[in-house]
């Protein structure tokens, strides 16, 4: 018998205008102008969904990494970057995204960093949500 999940937090975002509009949280605490990138023919005078996804994924992943570091009794600074790419999808003439996560831990070698990054990837809610849906590469890099 599976344990029932418990809601820890819930939020709601509303968009008007798609890629050339506005996205805001229903509680009014945050809003952002959304704009198609210049490289895709847009005016590029706002954030785009890929940027917003990169911000959220990198924050969530780094929090998962910090939990795994804490469990391993590692006290160090960590940094995670999420490079999100919008690609064409030849299967339906649409689009798909891919992500490269670069993970760095101060004072740790690449092998130990990769081990912790892989553990964080298995634990992170964003990683769970995207697993088997989009290409995500996780690689250790030197801390700078």
N, C-alpha and C positions, 0 to 999 in steps of 0.2 A: 504494500500500500504506500503510495507516494504522499509525502507531507504537503500540506496546503501552503502555498506561498502567502506571504503577508505584505501588503502594500507599505513600502517605506516612504515613498514620496511620489507625488504625481503633479504634473504641470500640463498646461495646454497652450499651444501657440496657434495664432490665426494669421493667415496670409491673404492679402488682397493684391491682385495684379501679377501674380506669379513671379517670374524672374525679373520683372520690371515693376515692382510694387513695394509693399511694406509687409514685414513680418513683425508681429508683436505678441508678447505674452498676454494672456487673458486677464491677468491680475494687474496689468499696466506697469509692471516693474522694469520692462525692457522692450525697446522697439528698435528696428533696424531697417534702413532703406535697402532694398534688394535691387540689384542691377545685373544685367547680363554683361559678362566681361567683354572688353574691347576686342579681344582676340576672337570672339564669337560674333562680332558685329554689333555689340551693344555699346552703350555710352560709358559703361564701367564706372559710374559715379555712385557706387554703393557696394555693399558686400554681396557675395553670391552664395548660393547654398553650399558649394564645395568648401568655401572658406569657413562657413559656420560649422559645417561637419568636422573640418580639421580642428577647429578650436575645441569643440566638444569632445571629440575622440581623444585628442592628445591629453586633455585634462582628466578624462575618465581613466585612460590607460595609465597615466602617471600616478593617479590615486591607487589603482590596483597594484602598481609596482611598489609604491610606498608600503602598502600592506604586506606584500611579500618580503620586502626588505626588513620590515619590523619583525615579521615572523622568524626571519633568519638572523635577527639581532644585529642588523647592519645599520649603523648610524652614518649616513652620508647624504649628500645632495644628489638629486636625480633630475634628469632632463629628458623630455620626450617630445619629439617633433613628429607631426603627422603630415606627410605630403600626399594630398588628395588630387587625383587626376581624373578628369572627365574624358572618357574614351568613347569612340563610336562602338556600337554593338552590331556586328554583321548578322547576328541571328534574327534581328527584327528591324533593322535600319534605324534603331533608336540609339540610346546612350547607356553607358554603364560607368561606374566609378571603380577606381582601384586606389589602394593606400599603401604607402611605405612608411612604417613606423621606425624611427631611429631613436634608440634608447641609450642613454649614457648615465653612468653612475660614478661619481667622484671617487677616485682612489681604487677602483676595481678594474681588473683586466677584462678584455673582451669576452673571454670564455665564461667568467662568472656573471658578467653583465648579461650575456646571451641567455644563460640558464634562468636568471631572474626575469628577464624579459619574456621568455617563453612561458614561465609560470604566470606572469601577469596577463599575458595574452589569453591563457586558458581561463582566467578568473574575471577579466574585465567585462562588464555588461555590454559595452559597445562591441567588443570582439565576439561575444556570444551572439549578439544580434546580427552581426555581419557574416558569421561563420558559414561557409558553403554558399554564400550569396555573392560576395565580391572577393576579388583578389586582395589579400593583405599579406605583405611581407614585413617581418619583424627582424631588425638587425641591430646588433650592438655597435656602438661607435664610441670613440674616445670622448671623455668628458672635457669640456672646454669652458 
